[in-house]
Amino acid sequence: MLKLAIFVGTTLGSYVGWWAGDALGFGFGWAFLMSGIGSMVGVYAGWKVGRKLAE
């Protein structure tokens, strides 16, 4: 369950980061960077949710 939560968090975080960079008109490079940052945030959030569900 933990791996699934991290996978979902990474996917959603990456998408939100890309969307935010594109919506703000930063261009491809910055959208890509924000997608990476969103992925890292998603891993952490997914890990926290997965740990909570495992209890």
C-alpha positions in Angstrom: 0.0 0.0 0.0 2.9 2.3 0.8 4.4 2.0 -2.7 1.0 2.7 -4.4 0.5 5.8 -2.3 4.0 7.1 -3.2 3.3 6.3 -6.9 0.0 8.2 -6.8 1.6 11.1 -4.9 4.5 11.3 -7.4 2.2 11.2 -10.4 -0.2 13.9 -9.0 2.6 16.1 -7.7 4.4 16.0 -11.1 1.2 16.8 -12.9 0.3 19.7 -10.6 3.9 21.1 -10.9 3.8 21.0 -14.7 0.4 22.5 -14.8 1.4 25.4 -12.5 4.5 26.1 -14.5 2.6 26.1 -17.8 -0.3 28.1 -16.4 2.0 30.8 -15.2 3.6 30.9 -18.6 7.1 30.0 -17.5 8.0 28.0 -20.6 9.1 24.4 -21.0 12.3 24.5 -18.8 10.6 26.0 -15.8 7.6 23.8 -16.1 9.9 20.8 -16.2 11.7 22.0 -13.1 8.4 22.6 -11.3 7.3 19.1 -12.3 10.4 17.7 -10.6 9.8 19.7 -7.5 6.1 18.6 -7.5 7.3 15.0 -7.8 9.5 15.3 -4.7 6.6 16.9 -2.8 4.4 14.1 -4.0 6.8 11.4 -2.8 6.7 12.9 0.7 3.0 13.4 0.7 2.4 9.8 -0.6 4.8 8.4 2.0 2.9 10.2 4.8 -0.5 9.0 3.5 0.8 5.5 3.0 2.1 5.3 6.5 -1.2 6.7 7.9 -3.2 4.1 6.0 -0.9 1.3 7.2 -1.7 2.0 10.8 
